[in-house]
Amino acid sequence: MKLAVQLVLLPGRTVADQAKWASDHGVEGIELGMKPVADLMSAADRIADRVPVCSVCGNCDATGTPRFDFLHPKPAKRRAAIDASKALLAFCGQVGAAGQIVPPIFGPPLVPDLSPVHDPVALEDMLMAAALEELGPFAAGHGTCLFLEPLNRYEQHYLRRQVDGVRAIERSGVEGVRLLSDLFHMHIEETDTPAALRAAGRHVGHLHLADNTRLEPGTGDIDFTAAFTALADIGFEGFMAYECGISGEGDAQRGENLARSLEKMRASIADARQAART
């Protein structure tokens, strides 16, 4: 289990400053945000000599336009989302990142309700499988992965629990697609987060870390040691990236709070590994 932090959360006036802070504080990976490939490559060039790029969160095209239309009824919208993802997956492969994180849709379904023939989710399952059948092999061919992200009920209807993500992955039946498990969203949607992680098993490929406060881990009541123990039990050794707000006023105070949280998470990882061995 390797701790990573999204670039935007790191203290520093420049990308180079942020990368130095990450290196100095033992951060093992940096997750980049939703930017065109040219911008991502520029950032990667500034941080690669200190901390590796571990992932890209989001999907946009070369103009920076968000593309989350994998389940849109219009073929042109779906094609734009798939093509944008391919460009970012190719970037991930080029810089050795674990993969790209993609929620396939936000909000309610856009496809029609054709019950009793097909309800919206049944149609979306077929659209998702078709997209993954193209994107999974493309990702694998570039030595990287597409991470599907379930969100909570207030953000997405389609993938809300880990089992929903596993269903989509197994239906596609292709390599190069795994699950992004976000402990903040799981705290809302799962009745037992460790059990959900164990059930997802080999499909878990990447994590997002935030407390139930949506601030840095350690500011709320999520049991990170229990979650990390489940991850140790399934043999997970991937990246766990901070995706959250950082408490405090000003760069210095937020940096102190982020550093304190990282130490807490390292202690939780150590406790989890010990628990998994006994």
PAZA-777959 format. One line per field, with one value per residue (C-alpha): residue number from 1; x, y negated, z negated. Coordinates in nm, 2 decimals. Each point is the difference from the previous one (the first is absolute). Layout:
<nodes>
pos (NUM,...)
xx (X,...)
yy (Y,...)
zz (Z,...)
</nodes>
This chain:
<nodes>
pos (1,2,3,4,5,6,7,8,9,10,11,12,13,14,15,16,17,18,19,20,21,22,23,24,25,26,27,28,29,30,31,32,33,34,35,36,37,38,39,40,41,42,43,44,45,46,47,48,49,50,51,52,53,54,55,56,57,58,59,60,61,62,63,64,65,66,67,68,69,70,71,72,73,74,75,76,77,78,79,80,81,82,83,84,85,86,87,88,89,90,91,92,93,94,95,96,97,98,99,100,101,102,103,104,105,106,107,108,109,110,111,112,113,114,115,116,117,118,119,120,121,122,123,124,125,126,127,128,129,130,131,132,133,134,135,136,137,138,139,140,141,142,143,144,145,146,147,148,149,150,151,152,153,154,155,156,157,158,159,160,161,162,163,164,165,166,167,168,169,170,171,172,173,174,175,176,177,178,179,180,181,182,183,184,185,186,187,188,189,190,191,192,193,194,195,196,197,198,199,200,201,202,203,204,205,206,207,208,209,210,211,212,213,214,215,216,217,218,219,220,221,222,223,224,225,226,227,228,229,230,231,232,233,234,235,236,237,238,239,240,241,242,243,244,245,246,247,248,249,250,251,252,253,254,255,256,257,258,259,260,261,262,263,264,265,266,267,268,269,270,271,272,273,274,275,276,277,278)
xx (0.00,0.16,-0.12,-0.05,-0.14,-0.17,0.22,-0.25,0.01,0.38,0.15,0.22,-0.01,0.11,-0.03,0.37,-0.06,-0.29,0.20,0.28,-0.25,-0.13,0.34,0.11,-0.30,0.02,-0.29,0.03,-0.21,-0.17,-0.34,-0.06,-0.34,-0.22,0.22,0.08,0.29,0.24,-0.06,0.04,0.33,0.13,-0.09,0.15,0.33,0.02,-0.06,0.13,0.35,-0.14,-0.33,-0.17,-0.33,-0.23,-0.33,-0.22,-0.34,-0.28,-0.06,0.03,0.09,0.29,-0.19,-0.06,-0.37,-0.12,-0.11,-0.21,-0.25,0.08,-0.37,-0.15,-0.27,0.18,0.28,0.20,0.01,0.10,0.28,0.13,0.03,0.17,0.25,0.08,0.06,0.23,0.22,0.03,0.06,0.28,0.15,-0.02,0.18,0.27,0.08,-0.05,-0.31,-0.22,-0.30,-0.28,-0.30,-0.34,-0.35,-0.20,-0.29,-0.12,-0.35,-0.31,-0.02,-0.02,-0.12,-0.38,-0.19,-0.11,-0.16,-0.10,0.25,0.29,0.02,0.26,0.27,-0.03,0.06,0.29,0.15,0.01,0.15,0.26,0.10,0.04,0.22,0.21,0.05,0.18,0.17,0.12,0.22,0.12,0.11,0.16,0.19,0.15,0.10,-0.26,-0.36,-0.34,-0.13,-0.38,-0.12,-0.32,-0.13,-0.27,-0.37,0.02,0.24,-0.07,-0.28,0.18,0.30,-0.06,0.14,0.30,-0.22,-0.13,0.35,0.09,-0.32,0.11,0.35,-0.10,-0.26,0.26,0.23,0.31,0.34,0.11,-0.30,-0.01,-0.18,0.07,-0.11,-0.06,-0.04,-0.20,-0.27,0.01,-0.07,-0.33,-0.10,0.14,-0.13,0.34,0.30,0.26,-0.24,-0.07,0.37,0.06,-0.30,0.14,0.34,0.22,-0.20,0.12,0.27,0.03,-0.14,-0.11,0.04,-0.21,-0.17,-0.38,0.06,0.13,0.32,0.33,0.00,0.00,-0.25,-0.31,-0.12,0.10,0.18,0.30,0.18,-0.30,-0.01,0.38,-0.02,-0.25,0.23,0.29,-0.22,-0.07,0.37,-0.05,0.33,-0.11,-0.03,-0.23,-0.04,-0.12,-0.31,-0.14,0.02,0.28,-0.09,0.17,0.06,0.29,0.26,0.21,-0.29,-0.15,0.35,0.03,-0.34,0.07,0.33,-0.17,-0.27,0.26,0.17,-0.33,-0.06,0.34,-0.07,-0.33,0.16,0.26,-0.27,-0.20,0.29,0.07,-0.37,0.00,0.30,-0.16)
yy (0.00,-0.32,-0.35,-0.26,-0.35,-0.20,-0.27,-0.28,0.09,-0.03,-0.32,-0.21,-0.29,0.21,0.36,0.05,-0.14,0.24,0.30,-0.09,-0.02,0.34,0.16,-0.16,0.14,0.36,-0.02,0.29,-0.13,-0.31,0.02,-0.26,-0.16,-0.04,-0.19,0.03,0.24,-0.29,-0.15,0.33,0.07,-0.34,0.08,0.35,-0.14,-0.22,0.27,0.32,-0.03,-0.02,0.20,0.21,-0.08,0.27,-0.08,-0.25,-0.08,-0.10,-0.02,-0.29,-0.06,-0.20,-0.33,0.08,0.07,0.27,0.32,0.23,0.11,0.38,0.07,-0.27,0.10,-0.19,0.19,-0.31,-0.09,0.35,0.00,-0.33,0.14,0.32,-0.19,-0.24,0.29,0.17,-0.31,-0.01,0.37,-0.03,-0.28,0.23,0.27,-0.24,-0.13,0.34,-0.09,0.27,-0.14,-0.25,-0.04,-0.03,-0.04,0.10,-0.24,-0.27,-0.05,0.19,0.23,-0.15,0.31,0.06,0.24,0.28,0.22,0.27,0.07,-0.18,-0.25,-0.28,0.19,0.31,-0.22,-0.18,0.34,0.08,-0.34,0.03,0.34,-0.12,-0.29,0.22,0.26,-0.28,-0.18,0.30,0.15,-0.34,-0.07,0.34,-0.05,-0.32,0.17,-0.18,0.03,-0.17,-0.03,-0.02,-0.21,0.05,-0.32,-0.07,-0.03,-0.38,0.00,0.31,0.25,0.27,0.11,-0.06,0.31,0.22,0.28,-0.23,-0.06,0.37,0.08,-0.24,0.13,0.37,-0.06,-0.15,0.29,-0.18,-0.08,-0.35,-0.10,-0.01,-0.17,-0.33,0.03,-0.34,0.03,-0.32,0.12,0.35,-0.15,-0.12,0.29,0.32,0.15,0.17,-0.16,0.27,0.27,-0.18,-0.02,0.36,0.10,-0.22,0.18,0.00,-0.26,-0.27,-0.19,-0.35,-0.19,-0.35,-0.12,-0.25,0.01,-0.03,-0.37,-0.01,-0.14,0.18,0.35,-0.03,-0.29,0.22,0.35,0.23,0.30,0.00,0.28,0.23,-0.09,0.04,0.34,0.11,-0.12,0.19,0.31,-0.02,-0.07,-0.36,-0.18,-0.29,-0.37,-0.18,-0.36,-0.29,-0.15,-0.24,-0.34,-0.09,-0.17,-0.32,-0.35,-0.08,0.23,0.05,0.11,0.22,0.16,0.08,0.16,0.20,0.12,0.10,0.19,0.18,0.12,0.12,0.20,0.15,0.12,0.14,0.19,0.15,0.10,0.15,0.20,0.13,0.10,0.18,0.20,0.12)
zz (0.00,0.12,-0.10,0.27,0.01,0.27,0.13,-0.08,-0.37,-0.04,-0.15,0.23,0.24,0.30,0.12,-0.08,-0.36,-0.04,0.12,-0.24,-0.29,0.10,0.02,-0.33,-0.17,0.13,0.25,0.24,0.29,0.14,0.15,0.28,0.07,0.30,0.25,0.37,0.07,0.09,-0.35,-0.17,0.18,-0.11,-0.36,0.03,0.13,-0.31,-0.26,0.15,-0.14,-0.36,-0.02,0.27,0.15,-0.12,0.16,0.18,-0.15,0.25,0.37,0.24,0.36,0.15,-0.06,-0.37,0.05,-0.25,0.16,-0.22,0.27,0.00,-0.05,0.21,0.25,0.28,0.17,0.07,-0.37,-0.09,0.26,-0.13,-0.35,0.12,0.22,-0.28,-0.24,0.26,0.01,-0.37,-0.03,0.26,-0.22,-0.31,0.19,0.12,-0.35,-0.18,-0.19,-0.14,0.18,0.07,-0.24,0.16,-0.13,0.31,-0.07,-0.24,-0.11,0.12,0.31,0.34,0.19,0.02,-0.23,0.24,-0.27,0.01,0.28,-0.16,-0.29,0.01,-0.20,0.23,0.30,-0.18,-0.08,0.37,0.09,-0.28,0.12,0.36,-0.12,-0.23,0.28,0.19,-0.28,-0.21,0.27,0.10,-0.36,-0.03,0.33,-0.15,-0.32,-0.21,-0.12,0.00,-0.35,-0.03,-0.29,-0.19,-0.15,-0.26,0.06,0.01,0.30,0.21,0.04,0.20,-0.21,-0.37,-0.17,0.06,0.12,0.28,0.12,-0.02,0.21,0.27,0.01,0.01,0.26,0.23,-0.05,0.11,-0.15,-0.08,-0.21,-0.38,-0.28,-0.17,-0.37,-0.16,-0.38,-0.02,0.25,-0.16,-0.34,0.14,0.22,-0.16,-0.32,-0.07,0.18,-0.09,0.11,0.33,0.07,-0.08,0.23,0.28,-0.04,0.30,0.18,-0.24,0.18,-0.15,-0.30,-0.08,-0.36,-0.18,-0.34,-0.04,-0.04,0.35,-0.15,-0.05,-0.16,-0.38,-0.02,-0.03,-0.10,0.28,-0.13,0.24,-0.18,0.06,0.37,0.04,-0.18,0.26,0.28,-0.16,-0.01,0.38,0.08,0.11,0.05,0.22,-0.05,-0.24,0.11,-0.22,0.17,-0.26,-0.14,-0.24,-0.32,-0.11,0.11,0.23,0.16,-0.31,-0.22,0.27,0.06,-0.37,-0.01,0.32,-0.15,-0.32,0.19,0.20,-0.32,-0.13,0.32,-0.01,-0.36,0.11,0.29,-0.24,-0.24,0.29,0.12,-0.35,-0.04,0.34,-0.11,-0.33)
</nodes>
